[in-house]
């Protein structure tokens, strides 16, 4: 496909601004339609994005029939993802959707099956994979300098006063935010989830109606253990939005602050009570075009549609990150260890 990718956007709320900001720098995209349950929102996004001739409306099927796009960008709420994606696939569209992939594992499986049957790409915006610092960390770990990865720890602590719907969400931390961190853990470690034990709670003083703090321990493939500690109602000493990380290998460890701060040590001598350790520099890494958050994901999606290749965040892979979320929620609700691989 050598022509510009004709795209319809479904869902014209706040998050759609981030998509449109990225699209402005991707000339291979032509926005041909905007859909929202509030037609005025669709009209506003078309106007703000500089696409005055794009079709707008509240009926997705009608806009797809008229615009005949190559792809759909799904910026709707999670509960709407399944209907929007299935409709777009039925119209022959490739789909790139906001996280999370779906609001339930059952719906996620339906969407993956539909994408396979339609022979179309369905991928998910996991924009934090497209941060140059996480790419730098992953490349260093792949180099084997610290040996085989055995353990991955991360902390996410931010006192987030959103107001609005998040204050009243069940499982607000796990369902709305942890998908980013869990997907990052898979990306960093190269491992997939097998089992999980999770505890949720709502600390005294929390401004959320339901549990906004959680601790989870995952057993991953390759005998890797991954631990997550997080809270959206922790005041003071905030981590970055990317979390802080410690990766332990058989020959050393790496710390990453979620930004540009890295620290690594490797074993340089043994025989004593504590091994001799040497500081190691994490070298720079050129990730090419796979950077830029939303822009990085969208750019790769467009290239894959045009070339017939598979994007990194394709649904058949991303469903494994989603299973970590729902496995953790199920574990917390039932108070038992859950086999994530069976979800």
C-alpha positions in Angstrom: 0.0 0.0 0.0 1.8 3.1 -1.3 -1.0 5.6 -0.8 -1.6 7.6 2.4 -3.4 5.6 5.0 -7.0 6.7 5.2 -8.0 6.6 8.9 -11.2 7.2 10.9 -10.9 8.1 14.6 -13.5 6.7 17.0 -13.8 8.5 20.4 -13.0 12.2 20.4 -12.4 12.8 24.1 -9.3 14.1 26.0 -6.9 11.2 25.0 -7.6 11.8 21.3 -5.6 15.1 21.5 -2.4 13.0 22.1 -3.1 11.0 19.0 -3.7 14.1 16.9 -0.6 15.8 18.1 1.4 12.7 17.0 -0.5 12.4 13.7 0.5 15.9 12.7 4.1 14.7 12.3 3.2 11.5 10.3 2.4 12.6 6.7 1.5 9.1 5.7 -1.9 9.5 7.5 -5.0 11.1 6.0 -7.8 11.5 8.6 -11.1 10.9 6.7 -13.5 10.6 9.6 -14.2 11.4 13.2 -16.9 9.6 15.3 -18.1 10.3 18.8 -21.4 9.8 20.7 -21.3 13.5 20.9 -21.1 14.8 17.3 -19.9 18.2 18.4 -16.8 16.5 19.9 -16.1 14.8 16.6 -16.5 18.1 14.7 -14.2 19.9 17.2 -11.4 17.2 16.7 -11.7 17.4 12.9 -11.4 21.2 13.1 -8.6 21.2 15.6 -6.7 18.5 13.7 -6.8 20.5 10.5 -9.1 18.0 8.7 -12.1 20.2 7.7 -13.2 17.8 5.0 -13.3 14.7 7.1 -16.7 13.1 7.7 -18.1 13.4 11.3 -20.9 11.6 13.0 -22.2 9.5 15.9 -22.8 6.3 14.0 -19.5 4.4 13.4 -20.9 2.0 10.8 -22.3 4.8 8.7 -19.0 6.8 8.8 -17.0 3.7 7.9 -19.4 2.9 5.0 -19.0 6.4 3.6 -15.3 7.1 4.3 -14.0 3.7 3.3 -10.9 4.0 5.5 -7.9 1.6 5.6 -7.7 1.8 9.4 -9.4 2.9 12.5 -7.9 4.6 15.6 -9.9 3.6 18.7 -9.8 6.3 21.4 -13.0 5.3 23.1 -13.4 4.2 26.7 -12.3 0.6 27.5 -15.9 -0.7 27.7 -16.5 0.4 24.1 -13.3 -1.2 22.7 -14.9 -4.5 21.8 -17.8 -3.1 19.8 -15.7 -0.5 18.1 -13.0 -3.0 17.1 -15.3 -5.7 15.9 -17.2 -3.2 13.8 -14.0 -1.8 12.3 -12.7 -5.3 11.5 -16.0 -6.3 9.9 -15.6 -3.3 7.6 -12.1 -4.5 6.6 -10.2 -1.9 8.7 -6.9 -2.4 10.5 -7.2 -1.2 14.1 -4.9 0.7 16.5 -6.6 1.1 19.9 -6.0 2.8 23.2 -5.0 0.7 26.2 -6.2 -1.5 27.7 -6.9 -3.9 24.8 -10.3 -4.8 26.3 -12.4 -4.5 29.5 -12.5 -8.2 30.1 -10.4 -11.2 29.0 -13.4 -12.7 27.3 -13.8 -9.6 25.1 -10.0 -9.6 24.5 -10.2 -13.1 23.1 -13.1 -12.2 20.9 -11.2 -9.3 19.5 -8.0 -11.3 18.8 -10.0 -14.0 17.1 -11.9 -11.4 14.9 -8.6 -9.8 13.9 -7.2 -13.2 12.8 -10.4 -14.1 10.9 -10.4 -10.7 9.2 -6.7 -11.0 8.4 -6.2 -7.5 9.7 -3.8 -5.9 12.2 -5.2 -5.1 15.6 -2.6 -3.4 17.8 -2.6 -1.5 21.1 -1.1 1.8 22.1 1.5 0.9 24.7 3.3 4.2 24.3 5.7 3.7 27.2 7.5 1.0 25.3 8.5 3.8 22.8 10.5 5.7 25.4 14.2 5.9 24.5 15.2 5.1 28.1 13.4 1.8 28.3 14.8 0.9 25.0 18.3 1.7 26.3 17.7 -0.5 29.4 16.4 -3.4 27.4 19.3 -3.3 25.0 21.7 -3.4 27.9 20.0 -6.3 29.4 20.0 -8.2 26.1 23.8 -7.7 26.0 24.1 -10.1 28.9 26.5 -7.9 31.0 24.6 -8.7 34.2 24.1 -12.3 33.2 20.8 -14.1 33.1 17.9 -12.1 34.5 16.5 -13.7 37.6 14.3 -11.0 39.2 12.6 -7.7 38.3 11.3 -5.3 40.9 9.4 -2.1 40.3 7.8 0.7 42.4 5.1 3.1 41.3 4.0 5.7 43.9 2.2 8.8 42.9 -0.4 10.9 44.8 -2.7 11.4 41.8 -5.6 13.7 42.4 -7.6 13.2 39.2 -11.1 14.0 40.3 -13.8 12.6 38.1 -14.5 9.0 37.2 -11.2 7.5 38.4 -12.0 8.5 42.0 -15.0 6.1 41.8 -13.4 3.2 39.8 -12.9 -0.3 41.3 -9.4 -1.6 40.9 -8.4 1.9 39.7 -4.6 1.4 40.0 -4.5 -2.1 38.5 -7.1 -1.5 35.8 -6.3 2.0 34.6 -2.5 2.3 35.2 -0.8 -1.0 35.9 -1.2 -2.2 32.3 1.6 0.2 31.4 3.9 -1.1 34.1 3.1 -4.8 33.5 3.7 -4.4 29.8 7.0 -2.7 30.5 8.0 -5.6 32.7 7.4 -8.0 29.9 9.3 -5.8 27.5 12.3 -5.4 29.9 12.5 -9.1 30.9 11.5 -10.8 27.7 9.3 -13.1 29.8 5.6 -13.8 30.0 3.3 -14.2 33.0 2.5 -17.7 34.5 1.1 -17.1 38.0 0.3 -14.1 40.2 -0.5 -13.4 43.9 -1.9 -9.9 44.5 -3.2 -7.8 47.4 -5.2 -4.6 47.0 -6.2 -2.1 49.7 -7.3 1.5 50.2 -5.1 3.2 52.9 -6.6 5.6 55.5 -6.7 9.1 54.0 -7.2 7.8 50.4 -9.4 10.0 48.3 -10.5 7.1 46.1 -13.7 5.1 46.8 -12.0 1.7 46.2 -8.6 0.1 46.5 -5.9 2.4 45.1 -2.8 0.5 46.3 -1.5 -2.9 45.4 1.3 -5.4 45.7 1.7 -8.2 43.2 4.2 -11.0 42.7 4.3 -12.7 39.3 6.0 -15.9 38.4 7.2 -15.5 34.8 8.6 -17.7 32.1 12.4 -18.4 32.3 12.0 -18.7 36.1 11.9 -14.9 36.5 10.1 -13.4 39.4 8.6 -10.0 38.9 7.3 -7.8 41.8 5.1 -4.7 41.6 4.4 -2.3 44.4 2.1 0.6 43.6 -0.2 3.3 44.8 -2.1 6.2 43.4 -2.7 7.7 46.9 0.9 7.9 48.2 1.8 11.5 49.0 5.5 12.5 48.9 8.6 11.0 47.3 6.8 10.4 44.0 8.3 8.0 41.5 8.3 8.8 37.8 5.2 7.7 35.8 7.5 5.0 34.4 8.1 3.6 37.9 11.5 2.9 39.4 13.1 -0.5 38.6 15.8 -2.9 39.8 16.7 -5.8 37.6 18.9 -8.5 39.1 21.0 -10.9 37.0 23.3 -13.8 37.9 26.3 -11.4 37.5 25.0 -8.0 38.6 22.2 -5.6 38.9 20.7 -2.5 37.2 18.7 0.3 38.7 16.6 2.6 36.5 14.7 5.6 37.8 12.2 5.6 35.0 13.9 8.7 33.4 17.5 9.2 32.4 19.0 7.8 35.6 20.8 4.5 35.4 23.1 2.6 37.7 24.6 -0.8 37.2 27.2 -3.0 39.0 28.6 -6.4 38.0 30.7 -8.9 39.9 34.4 -8.5 39.4 35.7 -10.9 42.0 34.4 -13.6 44.3 35.6 -15.5 47.3 34.7 -13.0 50.1 31.5 -12.6 52.1 30.3 -10.1 49.5 31.6 -10.2 46.0 33.8 -7.5 44.6 31.6 -5.2 42.4 32.5 -2.8 39.6 30.3 0.0 38.3 29.2 -0.3 34.7 28.0 2.4 32.4 24.8 1.7 30.4 25.8 2.7 26.9 23.6 4.9 24.7 21.2 3.2 22.3 19.8 4.4 19.1 16.3 3.0 18.9 15.7 4.6 15.5 12.0 5.4 14.9 10.8 3.3 17.8 10.6 6.3 20.1 8.2 9.1 20.7 5.4 7.6 22.8 2.2 7.8 20.8 4.0 8.9 17.7 6.3 5.9 17.9 3.5 3.4 18.1 1.4 5.1 15.4 4.3 5.4 13.1 5.2 1.7 13.4 1.5 0.7 12.9 1.3 2.7 9.7 4.5 1.2 8.4 3.4 -2.3 9.2 0.0 -1.8 7.5 1.8 -0.5 4.4 4.4 -3.3 4.4 2.3 -6.2 5.6 4.4 -6.8 8.7 3.5 -7.2 12.4 3.8 -4.3 14.9 5.4 -4.8 18.3 2.1 -4.2 20.2 -0.1 -6.5 18.1 -3.1 -7.9 20.0 -1.8 -11.5 20.0 1.2 -10.3 22.1 -0.5 -7.5 24.1 -3.2 -9.8 25.4 -0.5 -11.3 27.6 0.1 -8.0 29.3 -3.7 -7.6 29.8 -3.8 -11.1 31.4 -1.5 -9.7 34.1 -4.0 -7.0 35.0 -7.0 -9.4 35.2 -4.9 -12.1 36.9 -3.9 -9.6 39.6 -7.5 -8.4 40.0 -8.8 -11.9 40.3 -6.1 -12.8 42.8 -6.9 -9.8 44.9 -10.6 -10.5 44.8 -10.4 -14.2 45.7 -7.3 -14.1 47.9 -5.6 -16.9 46.0 -2.8 -17.4 43.6 -4.0 -17.3 40.0 -2.7 -19.1 36.9 -2.4 -16.2 34.6 -1.5 -18.5 31.7 -5.0 -20.0 31.9 -6.9 -16.8 31.6 
